[in-house]
Amino acid sequence: MNASPKEICREALRERILLQELTPGAELDEGRIAAEYGLSRTPLREVFQVLAGEGYLRLEVNRGARVASLELGTLRAFLQSAPLILATTARLAAEVRGGEELEGLKAAQLRFQAALDSGDDGAAGLADHGFHAQVGEMAANPYMLPALNRLLIDQTRLSRGLYSPGTKKERKLVKKAVQQHEALIAAIESGAPDQAADLALQHWELSRGHLEGALRPDPLPMVPVAPGEGAA
């Protein structure tokens, strides 16, 4: 079944936000996007409403739609909440051990590995997003799933560059992430909730190191001042 223009637009905007092609806080040009996806204003606004409900956009009265920001308060809440949400979701997924959904998780891991092998950082980030979203689906908890999905939006946006490692240390971290995914699948499949929660926390710690590095870059080098310069 072919996707409708609304569905195509909705999925494309999700990906563009996750990849930061539409940057945090950016105002969306309603007319341009409507023309780009062949939509009139009414169905486009319906797309915006769905994405705002999911946490991708913020709708402003008389000002249209903006990409959800990554301001300080949001980042603090993200860093505080991530371990709890990720560990709880993994624990619940291991307790449920869904059959068909487990196969979906394994397929998501294959997509993640394929994206890494291709060297496409963006595709790998989206595949990692899909992997963790699938864990959330397996948890089958109507309260945790919205929280996880909202968390994953910011985690994916902040993870840009993680899957294009330039140093040996960074390549080891990516390899470790793959291994943690595989171990989490095994823990869920064997019905080991405590192990699944612990693996989710280990995986978060790996991601957190990258995120904190991105949020706290090295200072710019000092520019030498020639003798006599800067004096009043």
N, C-alpha and C positions, 0 to 999 in steps of 0.2 A: 504494500500500500504506500503510495507516494505521500510525502509530507506536504502539508498545506503551506502557503506563504507565511502564515502566522507562526507555524511550528519552526519553519526554517529560520525566520527572523529571530525567534525566541532563543533557539539553540545557538545561533551565530553570535548574538549579543552576549550570551553567557560565556562563550569561549573567548570573545574579544575582551571581556572584563577580566576573566581569569588570567589571560596572557598579558594584561595591562596594555593592550592596544588601545583600549579605552581606559584612561588613567583614573585613579581614585580622585573623586571630586569633580570630574569633568562633566560639563553640561552637554546633554545630548541634543543634537540638531534634529528636531522632529521631522522637518520637511525633507532633509537630506536622507535620513534613515528610511522614511516612508517611500521615497523614490527608489532608493537602493534595493529594497526588498519587495517593491511592487505592492505596497499596502496603502490604503487610505488612512486618514488620521484616526478614525474610530478604532479599527482593529489594532493599529499600532499602539494606541493608548491602552488597549486591553493587554497587549504584550507587556507594556511598561508596568501595569498594575500587578501582573503575575510576577515579574522580576523584582518588583519592590517588595512583594510579600515574601519572596525567597531571600531577600537581603542583598541582591545585586545592585539595586537602584534605590534612590531616595526621591520621592515625589514632593515637589514644593508648590505651594499654592501660588498660582499666577506666574510661576517661573519654569514649569516643566519638570523634566527628570534629570537627575544627576547620578553619576556612578557613586556608589557607597564609598565614603571617605575612609582613610586609614589614619585618623587623628590619634593623638596621644591617649585619650580615654578609651578609644576602641582597642588600641594595642595593649593597654594594660589589662583590659577585660579578657582579651584573647589569650594572653600569656597566663593569666590566672585560671581560665576555664579549660584550656586545651587538655591538660593531663586528665582531669576528671571525666570529661566527655569522651575522650578517645579510649581510656581504660575501661570505662563503664560499658561503652558500646561493644568493645571487643569481648568483654566478659559475657554480655548478653548473647552475642552471636555464638559463642562457644556453648552456651546453655541450650540454644535452640537447635543448632547444627542442621540448618535447612539443606535438603538434598539438591534440588535444582539450583537453588541460590548458591550453594557451595561450588557447583560447576561454573556458575557465573563469576565467582570470585577467582577461580583458577584461570578462567579466560581473561579476566581483567589483569591478572599478573602476567600472562603471556603478552598482552598488549603493552604493558609497562616495559617488559624486557625488550620487546621488539623496538619500542621507541628509543630506549637507551642504546640499543645496537645501531640504530640509524644515526645517532648523534644529534637528534632533534630535541633540544631542551624543552621547547614548548609542548611538543607532543608527549614527552615523558611526564611533564607536570600535569597535563590533562589526564594521562593514563593513571598516574598516582592518585589524582583526585577521584577518578572513577573507581579505583580499587577500594579506597576508604569509604566512599559512598556505598559501595556494595556491602561492606561490613555493616554499615548502618542499616541497610535493607534487611540483612540477615538477623539483626538484633530484634527486629519486629516490635519496636517500642515507640508508640505514637508521640511520646514526650521527648525522647532522646533524639529521634531522627531529625526533627527541625533544627535542634541545637547543633547537631553534628554538621548538617548541611550548611548552616550559616557559618560555622567555624571553618569548614573546608574552603569556603570562598576566600577568606583572608589568608589561610595557610597556603593555598595555591598561588595567590597573588604575591605573597612574600617569598615564595620559594623560587622565583625566577632566578636562573643561573645555577641552581643546585645541581641540575642534571647535565651540565656542560662543564665537567671538572677540568681544570687546567693543570693541577699539580698531582703528584703521587698521593699525597694525603687526601685530597678531594676525591680521587678515584677510589681510594679505599673506603671512603664514607659512602659513596654510591653503591659499591659492592656490598657493603654492610646493610644498606637499606634494602637491597634485593633479598639478601639472606633473611632479614627480619620479616619481610613479606611472606617468604616461603615458610618460615617457622610459625608465623601467625596462622597461615592456612592450615598447617598441620595441627596446631593446638585447637583450632575451631573444629576441624574434622574429627579429632579424637575426643572432643568434649572435655577440654581442660580449661575451665574458666579462669582459674588463678594464673595459669601460664599465659593465657591469651592476654589478660590484663597487664601482666608484667612485660610481655613483649611489646604491647602498645605503648607502655611508658618508656621502654628502651628506645623505641622508634621515635617517640616524641623528643627525647633528649638529643637524639642525633639531628633531628630537624631544628630543634631550638638553637643548637650551636650555630647553624647556618643563619637562622633568622636574626639572632642577636648580633652576628657579625655584619649582616646587611644593615641593621639598624644603628650600629655603632662602628662606622668606618674609621680607618686610620686617619689622623689629622693631616691636613695639607702640609707639605714641607715648608719650613721657614725660608724666606727669601733673604739672603745675606744683605746687610745694609753696608754700603760703602762708607768709609770714614768721612765724617762731616755731614752725611745725609741725616735727615730727621731732626737736626738741631734747629732750634727756633731762631 
